[in-house]
Amino acid sequence: MADLFSMKGRVVLLTGASRGLGRDMALTLAGAGATVLCAGRTVKELETTVRAITRKGGKAHVVPLDITDEAAVCQQVEAIVRRHRRIDVLINNAGILYRQDAVDTPTETFRKTIETDLVAQFVVAREVGRHMLKRKYGRIVNISSVMAILGRASVAGYVAAKHGVVGLTKTLAAELGPNITVNAIAPGYIRTEINVALQKNRDFSDMLERRTAASRWGKPEDLRGALLLLASDAGAYITGHTLVVDGGLTTILA
Ligand SMILES: NC(=O)c1ccc[n+]([C@@H]2O[C@H](COP(=O)([O-])OP(=O)(O)OC[C@H]3O[C@@H](n4cnc5c(N)ncnc54)[C@H](OP(=O)(O)O)[C@@H]3O)[C@@H](O)[C@H]2O)c1
């Protein structure tokens, strides 16, 4: 059965691999046999991810990339295809978040969040999707959030973008089939740098533990099963789906 989830021989482009969920995803995919192309802006941190993989005998490379720079995305996708001959899997993970009440949020801040968390995901998926169509194979996994299911004060741009990712996922699934699947993962609250302020907030943590069936914050490794399912051949008949991995946060009333 392990073969079903194997990533052996697969070339994966993973954005936001420099830290947080992306670093754990990179290690997971490489551990399952993939060559992981670790994209992001902070080369030093990407190198740390790549070193962690190669130390364990895995294969990975640094891809310096700001996903909001459209020309750079087009050029990098081309360069990767030239060098590695293909991109089998795209994990659209990079994202940002600003916390500010909507009434105090400058349009520019809202726009920047949408640009990174939605528009850039579209641009990367479009460029990689074109290539996958030619090859008649592909897996795209977009990272959304439980903020695509729930609303929440002070993160208007993020909530709007993550809802958009779910719609984008369905549309791309419709267009890119039958040989390419496009799915999303909607993680709950997982301890990373993106939510340090909330981790330090005792009231928030108490609320989260009370209203989550799993009674705890998530850990990056909680996403590994969902990631491998949607990135491997195990998920061949799943497309257009958003898989919520949140310990029960959005499914129970507590
Ligand atoms: N942690 C959670 O609880 C949680 C829950 C739901 C969804 N998510 C989503 O999961 C994804 C990863 O989040 P995380 O928690 O791992 O956050 P994180 O620790 O802040 O990491 C964000 C990653 O995105 C990269 N990134 C940001 N802007 C970029 C850009 N313009 N170009 C290229 N890379 C960029 C960052 O790399 P550089 O800064 O080096 O470029 C970093 O690797 C995000 O999409 C986030 O919305 C997280």
PDBQT file of the ligand as one rigid body, heavy atoms in Angstrom, charges set to zero:
ROOT
HETATM    1  N1  LIG A 301      -0.076  28.008  10.045  1.00  0.00    +0.000 N 
HETATM    2  C1  LIG A 301      -1.380  27.961   9.984  1.00  0.00    +0.000 C 
HETATM    3  O1  LIG A 301      -2.082  27.873  10.998  1.00  0.00    +0.000 OA
HETATM    4  C2  LIG A 301      -2.069  28.014   8.651  1.00  0.00    +0.000 A 
HETATM    5  C3  LIG A 301      -3.444  27.736   8.630  1.00  0.00    +0.000 A 
HETATM    6  C4  LIG A 301      -4.100  27.773   7.421  1.00  0.00    +0.000 A 
HETATM    7  C5  LIG A 301      -3.443  28.065   6.262  1.00  0.00    +0.000 A 
HETATM    8  N2  LIG A 301      -2.099  28.339   6.312  1.00  0.00    +0.000 N 
HETATM    9  C6  LIG A 301      -1.447  28.642   5.042  1.00  0.00    +0.000 C 
HETATM   10  O2  LIG A 301      -0.327  27.802   4.877  1.00  0.00    +0.000 OA
HETATM   11  C7  LIG A 301       0.654  28.462   4.088  1.00  0.00    +0.000 C 
HETATM   12  C8  LIG A 301       1.992  28.427   4.822  1.00  0.00    +0.000 C 
HETATM   13  O3  LIG A 301       1.829  29.140   6.037  1.00  0.00    +0.000 OA
HETATM   14  P1  LIG A 301       2.851  29.027   7.264  1.00  0.00    +0.000 P 
HETATM   15  O4  LIG A 301       2.021  28.899   8.478  1.00  0.00    +0.000 OA
HETATM   16  O5  LIG A 301       3.900  28.058   6.985  1.00  0.00    +0.000 OA
HETATM   17  O6  LIG A 301       3.408  30.516   7.234  1.00  0.00    +0.000 OA
HETATM   18  P2  LIG A 301       4.914  31.079   7.373  1.00  0.00    +0.000 P 
HETATM   19  O7  LIG A 301       5.648  30.308   8.389  1.00  0.00    +0.000 OA
HETATM   20  O8  LIG A 301       4.754  32.541   7.557  1.00  0.00    +0.000 OA
HETATM   21  O9  LIG A 301       5.536  30.759   5.937  1.00  0.00    +0.000 OA
HETATM   22  C9  LIG A 301       5.074  31.434   4.805  1.00  0.00    +0.000 C 
HETATM   23  C10 LIG A 301       5.915  30.995   3.632  1.00  0.00    +0.000 C 
HETATM   24  O10 LIG A 301       5.462  31.695   2.455  1.00  0.00    +0.000 OA
HETATM   25  C11 LIG A 301       6.587  32.254   1.794  1.00  0.00    +0.000 C 
HETATM   26  N3  LIG A 301       6.212  33.462   1.056  1.00  0.00    +0.000 N 
HETATM   27  C12 LIG A 301       5.497  34.513   1.499  1.00  0.00    +0.000 A 
HETATM   28  N4  LIG A 301       5.391  35.441   0.529  1.00  0.00    +0.000 NA
HETATM   29  C13 LIG A 301       6.055  34.959  -0.544  1.00  0.00    +0.000 A 
HETATM   30  C14 LIG A 301       6.321  35.447  -1.850  1.00  0.00    +0.000 A 
HETATM   31  N5  LIG A 301       5.870  36.656  -2.254  1.00  0.00    +0.000 N 
HETATM   32  N6  LIG A 301       7.041  34.687  -2.693  1.00  0.00    +0.000 NA
HETATM   33  C15 LIG A 301       7.503  33.477  -2.312  1.00  0.00    +0.000 A 
HETATM   34  N7  LIG A 301       7.288  32.949  -1.096  1.00  0.00    +0.000 NA
HETATM   35  C16 LIG A 301       6.578  33.697  -0.220  1.00  0.00    +0.000 A 
HETATM   36  C17 LIG A 301       7.578  32.519   2.921  1.00  0.00    +0.000 C 
HETATM   37  O11 LIG A 301       8.891  32.529   2.424  1.00  0.00    +0.000 OA
HETATM   38  P3  LIG A 301       9.801  33.838   2.248  1.00  0.00    +0.000 P 
HETATM   39  O12 LIG A 301       9.338  34.862   3.227  1.00  0.00    +0.000 OA
HETATM   40  O13 LIG A 301      11.158  33.317   2.471  1.00  0.00    +0.000 OA
HETATM   41  O14 LIG A 301       9.573  34.220   0.824  1.00  0.00    +0.000 OA
HETATM   42  C18 LIG A 301       7.383  31.295   3.815  1.00  0.00    +0.000 C 
HETATM   43  O15 LIG A 301       8.136  30.217   3.341  1.00  0.00    +0.000 OA
HETATM   44  C19 LIG A 301       0.115  29.867   3.827  1.00  0.00    +0.000 C 
HETATM   45  O16 LIG A 301      -0.528  29.912   2.588  1.00  0.00    +0.000 OA
HETATM   46  C20 LIG A 301      -0.889  30.041   4.944  1.00  0.00    +0.000 C 
HETATM   47  O17 LIG A 301      -1.896  30.970   4.619  1.00  0.00    +0.000 OA
HETATM   48  C21 LIG A 301      -1.398  28.330   7.468  1.00  0.00    +0.000 A 
ENDROOT
TORSDOF 0
